[in-house]
Amino acid sequence: MTDKEETAVIKVTVPKRLHEKLRKISQQTGVPMSTLLVMAAVKEYNLVDETEDK
């Protein structure tokens, strides 16, 4: 499990149409909506946590 000191909680508000699309993808893939949002942000902005290469 990830250490609480190394994680953060982010709450977002999205338009209902986007929520419906995310929910559909989430149900089809089994990937939680929050994970989908993080995956999209990492891909879009090329976010890589360099500290995990320990």
PAZAPA-4460 file (N, C-alpha, C; in steps of 0.05 Angstrom, whole numbers, plus 32768, in hexadecimal, padded with zeros to 4 digits):
% residues 54
    n_x    n_y    n_z   ca_x   ca_y   ca_z    c_x    c_y    c_z   seq   type   mol
   8011   7FE8   8000   8000   8000   8000   8012   8019   8000     1      M     A
   8008   802D   7FF3   8017   8046   7FF1   8016   8055   800C     2      T     A
   802D   8061   8013   802F   8070   802C   801E   808A   8029     3      D     A
   800E   8090   803E   7FFD   80A8   803D   800C   80C2   8039     4      K     A
   8025   80C3   8042   8035   80DB   803F   803D   80DF   8021     5      E     A
   803A   80CA   8011   8042   80CC   7FF5   802A   80CE   7FE2     6      E     A
   8012   80D1   7FED   7FFB   80D3   7FDC   7FEA   80EC   7FE3     7      T     A
   7FD8   80F3   7FD1   7FC6   8109   7FD6   7FAB   8102   7FCA     8      A     A
   7F96   810E   7FD5   7F7B   810B   7FCB   7F73   8123   7FBB     9      V     A
   7F69   811F   7FA3   7F60   8134   7F92   7F42   8130   7F8C    10      I     A
   7F32   8144   7F90   7F16   8142   7F89   7F11   8155   7F71    11      K     A
   7F02   814B   7F5E   7EFD   815B   7F46   7EDF   815C   7F40    12      V     A
   7ED7   8171   7F33   7EBB   8174   7F2A   7EBD   8174   7F0B    13      T     A
   7EAD   8163   7EFF   7EAD   8161   7EE2   7E90   8164   7ED7    14      V     A
   7E8D   816D   7EBF   7E72   816E   7EB3   7E65   8152   7EB2    15      P     A
   7E4B   8151   7EB5   7E3D   8138   7EB5   7E42   8127   7E9C    16      K     A
   7E44   8134   7E85   7E4A   8124   7E6C   7E65   8116   7E6E    17      R     A
   7E79   8124   7E78   7E93   8118   7E7B   7E92   8101   7E90    18      L     A
   7E84   8106   7EA6   7E81   80F1   7EBA   7E74   80D8   7EAF    19      H     A
   7E5F   80DC   7E9E   7E52   80C5   7E92   7E65   80B5   7E80    20      E     A
   7E75   80C3   7E71   7E88   80B6   7E5F   7E9D   80A7   7E6F    21      K     A
   7EA8   80B5   7E84   7EBC   80A7   7E95   7EB0   808F   7EA3    22      L     A
   7E97   8091   7EAD   7E8A   807B   7EBA   7E87   8063   7EA7    23      R     A
   7E80   8069   7E8F   7E7C   8053   7E7B   7E97   8045   7E76    24      K     A
   7EAC   8055   7E72   7EC7   8049   7E6D   7ED0   803A   7E86    25      I     A
   7ECB   8045   7E9D   7ED2   8038   7EB6   7EC4   801D   7EB9    26      S     A
   7EAB   801C   7EB3   7E9C   8003   7EB5   7EA5   7FEE   7EA1    27      Q     A
   7EAC   7FF8   7E88   7EB5   7FE5   7E73   7ED0   7FDA   7E79    28      Q     A
   7EE2   7FEA   7E84   7EFE   7FE2   7E88   7F03   7FD7   7EA4    29      T     A
   7EF2   7FDF   7EB8   7EF8   7FD7   7ED3   7F0C   7FE9   7EE1    30      G     A
   7F13   7FFF   7ED4   7F26   8012   7EDF   7F16   8029   7EEC    31      V     A
   7F1C   802F   7F05   7F0D   8045   7F13   7F10   805F   7F04    32      P     A
   7EFB   8070   7F06   7EFB   808A   7EF9   7F12   809B   7F02    33      M     A
   7F19   809A   7F1B   7F30   80AB   7F25   7F4A   80A2   7F18    34      S     A
   7F4D   8088   7F14   7F65   807E   7F07   7F66   8087   7EEA    35      T     A
   7F4F   8086   7EDC   7F4D   808F   7EC1   7F56   80AD   7EBE    36      L     A
   7F4D   80BD   7ED1   7F55   80DA   7ED0   7F73   80DD   7ED5    37      L     A
   7F7E   80CE   7EE7   7F9B   80D0   7EEC   7FAA   80C6   7ED4    38      V     A
   7FA2   80B0   7EC9   7FB0   80A5   7EB1   7FAF   80B9   7E9A    39      M     A
   7F99   80C7   7E96   7F97   80DB   7E81   7FA9   80F2   7E86    40      A     A
   7FAB   80FB   7E9F   7FBC   8112   7EA5   7FDA   810A   7EA2    41      A     A
   7FE1   80F2   7EAA   7FFD   80E9   7EA7   8004   80E8   7E8A    42      V     A
   7FF2   80DD   7E7A   7FF8   80DB   7E5D   7FF9   80F6   7E50    43      K     A
   7FE5   8107   7E55   7FE4   8122   7E48   7FFC   8133   7E4F    44      E     A
   8004   8133   7E67   801A   8145   7E70   8034   8137   7E75    45      Y     A
   8036   811E   7E6D   804F   810E   7E6F   805A   8110   7E8C    46      N     A
   8048   810B   7E9F   804F   810B   7EBB   805B   80F0   7EC4    47      L     A
   8074   80F0   7ECB   8080   80D8   7ED5   808D   80DE   7EEF    48      V     A
   8087   80CE   7F03   8093   80D2   7F1E   80AF   80C6   7F1E    49      D     A
   80C3   80D6   7F1C   80DF   80CD   7F1A   80E8   80C0   7F34    50      E     A
   80DB   80C6   7F4B   80E4   80BB   7F65   80DD   809D   7F67    51      T     A
   80CB   8093   7F56   80C4   8076   7F58   80D9   8064   7F4D    52      E     A
   80ED   806F   7F40   8103   805F   7F34   8118   8059   7F49    53      D     A
   8110   8051   7F61   8123   804C   7F77   8132   8032   7F73    54      K     A
***
